[in-house]
């Protein structure tokens, strides 16, 4: 098999939702959703506000466990293991399935300590040199090392919005996750910072599996390999991004991506 043929091979499934439903205070928010998340690809979740895409994203690392009155039914598999099994520790799960939030949320600590926080917590470094290496490698992967290498002991909150978001990405990947979830990571950023983050996403998928929630159709089309269109707690259509945007099968999908409603 040639190298070119290998790139066309169907990617391995990293995560999978099976008949996933979510209720908040008994009110359904997701209805029996099935979705496969391929390894080393970017999967975009699109749809109007309140459609269930962020609720679905939070199911992938059990962030909904922290929401009072939230009930999750069905399965979410990570490498064929159900993350909702009673023996799974949600804290350890979130080490494997990290999350970057809508608004940059650096800790009120130095740039260095923001990135070092997770590795320290999980005992990933047995010396200061080892910790330094993790911090440097994470900042490089997040595309911000050159901008902060001489400012590591300054507060993370002193950075610009786009830099803060890249710092949060560095903090997320410092614990070496398998999956990175991004909940509208560019919505609070200007176009230049957004472009930098999008280039970073393309680079990060070589090492991580990425799931991104976005309101921007243009962004979904630019950064993702696969797209799932949510509406009223259901997936209307899912598949390769190019096919979803160029030849959607469902009328509802076509109307949404063409801007008839949002």
Rosetta blueprint (number, residue, H / E / L):
1 X L
2 X L
3 X H
4 X H
5 X H
6 X H
7 X H
8 X H
9 X L
10 X L
11 X L
12 X L
13 X E
14 X E
15 X E
16 X E
17 X E
18 X E
19 X E
20 X E
21 X E
22 X E
23 X E
24 X E
25 X L
26 X L
27 X E
28 X E
29 X E
30 X E
31 X E
32 X E
33 X E
34 X E
35 X E
36 X E
37 X E
38 X E
39 X L
40 X L
41 X L
42 X E
43 X E
44 X E
45 X E
46 X E
47 X L
48 X L
49 X L
50 X L
51 X L
52 X L
53 X H
54 X H
55 X H
56 X H
57 X H
58 X H
59 X H
60 X L
61 X L
62 X L
63 X H
64 X H
65 X H
66 X H
67 X L
68 X L
69 X L
70 X E
71 X E
72 X E
73 X E
74 X E
75 X E
76 X E
77 X E
78 X E
79 X L
80 X L
81 X E
82 X E
83 X L
84 X L
85 X L
86 X L
87 X L
88 X L
89 X L
90 X H
91 X H
92 X H
93 X H
94 X H
95 X H
96 X H
97 X E
98 X E
99 X E
100 X E
101 X L
102 X L
103 X L
104 X L
105 X L
106 X L
107 X L
108 X L
109 X L
110 X E
111 X H
112 X H
113 X H
114 X H
115 X H
116 X H
117 X H
118 X H
119 X H
120 X H
121 X H
122 X L
123 X L
124 X L
125 X L
126 X L
127 X L
128 X H
129 X H
130 X H
131 X H
132 X H
133 X H
134 X H
135 X H
136 X H
137 X H
138 X H
139 X H
140 X H
141 X H
142 X L
143 X L
144 X L
145 X H
146 X H
147 X H
148 X H
149 X L
150 X L
151 X L
152 X L
153 X L
154 X L
155 X E
156 X H
157 X H
158 X H
159 X L
160 X L
161 X H
162 X H
163 X H
164 X H
165 X H
166 X H
167 X H
168 X H
169 X H
170 X H
171 X H
172 X H
173 X H
174 X L
175 X L
176 X L
177 X L
178 X L
179 X E
180 X E
181 X E
182 X E
183 X E
184 X L
185 X L
186 X L
187 X L
188 X L
189 X L
190 X L
191 X H
192 X H
193 X H
194 X H
195 X H
196 X H
197 X H
198 X H
199 X H
200 X H
201 X H
202 X H
203 X H
204 X H
205 X L
206 X L
207 X L
208 X L
209 X E
210 X E
211 X E
212 X E
213 X E
214 X L
215 X L
216 X L
217 X H
218 X H
219 X H
220 X H
221 X H
222 X H
223 X H
224 X L
225 X L
226 X E
227 X E
228 X E
229 X E
230 X E
231 X E
232 X L
233 X L
234 X E
235 X E
236 X E
237 X E
238 X E
239 X E
240 X E
241 X H
242 X H
243 X H
244 X H
245 X H
246 X H
247 X L
248 X L
249 X L
250 X L
251 X H
252 X H
253 X H
254 X H
255 X H
256 X H
257 X H
258 X L
259 X L
260 X L
261 X L
262 X L
